[in-house]
Amino acid sequence: MPPAPRTRGVLVAAFATLAALAACAPQKPTPAITPTGSGSPSAAACTPATMQTLTAGKLTIGTDNPVYEPWFTDNKPENGQGFEGAVAAAVATKLGYANSDVVWTRVTFNNAIQPGPKKYDFDINEFSITDERKKAVDFSSPYYDVTQAVITTKGSKIDGVTTLAGLAKAKLGAQVGTTSYDAITQVIEPTTKPSVYNNNDDAVTALKNGQIDGLVLDLPTAFFVTSAELDNGVIVGQVPAVTAQPEQFGLVLDLHSPLTTCVSQAVDALRADGTLGNLTSKWLTQVANAPVLN
Amino acid sequence: MGTALETYRPSDIQLGRVAYRRRQTVRSIAIAAGSTVVLGVVLVVAVTGAPGWDLVRQDFLDPTEARESFVPILEGLWLNIQLLFFCAIASLLLGLLIAVLRTLRGPVFFPVRALATAYTYVFRGTPLLIVLYVLAFGMPGLRLTFTPSVLVLGGIGLTLTYGGYIAEVFRAGIESVHPSQRAAARSLGLTYRQTMRHVVLPQAVRRVAPALLNDLVALQKDVGLISVAGPIDAIRAAQIAQQHNFNYTPYIVAGALFVLLAIPTILVTDYVTLRAARRQSAEGTT
């Protein structure tokens, strides 16, 4: 007996579901390209003509919106000013891209390092290189060694504290998903639960309002916030690194991106020829003299 | 009469009817069971057989991640529950007050009615997130002497927003009570206040109870938005865990906990709706 029309409808729906699920199955990931070893492409291969960028012949660089000093100036990453603006421009030049071939795109901090397709060739946004993040994205060679710092307002509970133990009772804040948050929970370990914000602007407002005693940021940002955004901001001190390795910023690329080797080579070359050092002393000079909390 | 009942023997036709009904019942149960099994098998095969299933399981259903993130998420959820408790009570009271004010009669109460109406317009229209930002970040910026904590400010924001919705639900209930009820109450000598208290509100609240509980289920999920101001709720705790390892399992854990939290409310809603429907329409007829 042939199935009744209604039963047939159910069966058709079931197979349609199966077909739909099969259709949205992921494609096979592209094989991993190991950046080390003899297989790495030579510098000659890293030209705009050969590099597989999002748009052929153009280099798309991502960063957050808004961006701040000392990393960028005037929220205009394309002007090549500020430390990261200058580094990005130098990397692009090193790879052979003219200024007119560099396209900037805006990706929020937390979205830039999620797994999945990227809308940038590389992203520059004060991303510290961590093993966990390496599971989701590729990092270039580091372009800056960074430390985390605690800032507060004059006369607050933790103004003048010189040890990590002095921060044990403080209410601290940080941006979600940052190494600054890890510095609170893994190094400072205060007894009060930290406050977590969507971005540093919210966190700075909370500090201004006295809703938190202190805020953890990377040191250059800490200098900018205390000098430019807060009327009475002070740096309490630097926080020792979470791991034995120093914390370093790297450019973020899609996982197994074919560009990782090229971008790393460019960063290495900039370090070797002294460009990185020059840019650091040009844009991040004050950073050296903050006390270290122990 | 009694003996007549005792000697009653169903006719063959009646026996046939009974047997037919029983057969039909068994048949529908069998069909229901059969179609459930078929659908279940299809779903399991389709989901676990899909080529991406391993990736999905690894990224969304990792037991290690679930275990590690469970305690922080549960701690966050406790904050949601506390907030829910206070905000639910406060917004119900506020909503009731506004609804009563909005339904006041008489020209002298025009400004009160206008204010109550403006309140429901403004707070139903303003996105909750903006209310929370203004209250939790803006208010403390005024540096008033007695600025409450972020939690209290966020709670006020939630109460203001949900009070607006709930006021309208109450007003719908109040206006659904037939005018003859008021007229009858007043003709019995009850004052306006007594009429509201003993005649109108009991009927109004009963009618809108499902809609009210619906708003509470929504509130249950929205209290977590307070995390923009710093406190770590269940979803923020899940986000922190997710950002750390790029695994989405913590979100699934938080989602499951929220469903568990919502189930009692939803069951109560269904029960209340069913009971109201029975009482109001078909009681005694079946």
Interface residues (C-beta under 8 A of the other chain):
Chain A: V10 A14 T17 L18 L21 A22 C24 A25 P26 N110 I113 Q114 P115 E132 R133 K135 A136 G173 V176 G177 Y181 D182 K193 P194 S195 V196 Y197 N198 D202 A203 T205 A206 K208 N209 G210 Q211 I212
Chain B: S35 V38 L39 V42 L43 V45 A46 V47 G49 A50 P51 G52 L55 D59 F137 P140 G141 T147 S149 V150 S227 V228 A229 G230 P231 I232 R236 Q239 I240 Q243 H244 N245 F246
